[in-house]
């Protein structure tokens, strides 16, 4: 049986997808996993916008230098900080990060690939304007989602010791 640690170590960013559209039930399962992320005061400061329409997705792709990743994926999930329920910006941004991580791990466990795109935040105002999202929604990430086309590269990490602070 695979442990959560195995899943964490095996998951990789996918940048090339098949054309097969994941079912709405799988997409909903991924979003639901995000919903269960921890947040301060349990305020759940996130909102999601699922983009499947090829024209809308292509326009979204045009707002990042990683357009090829969005264009390759059948689905793009925009993750927003819901400023109406936010009580502490730093804590809430960390909560959104936990939400995104939950979605990435859930997608992997369901046989889907994902890529967490952050560079698009350089044009978050243009994204919000194009998508016509409410002003209380601040873009935090775009996650591409679909079935991987091929095997992702093996991952590597620096040694644990290189991250430890010693006094």
Protein Blocks (a to p, Z undefined) as FASTA:
>chain_A
ZZfklmmmmpccdfbdcfbdcdfklmmmmmmmmmmpccehhlopaccdddfbfklmmmmm
mmpcklmmmmmpmbdcdddddfklpcbfklmmmmmmmmmmmmmmmmmmnopacdddfklm
mmmmmmmmmnopafklccfbdcdddddedjddddddddfklmpccZZ
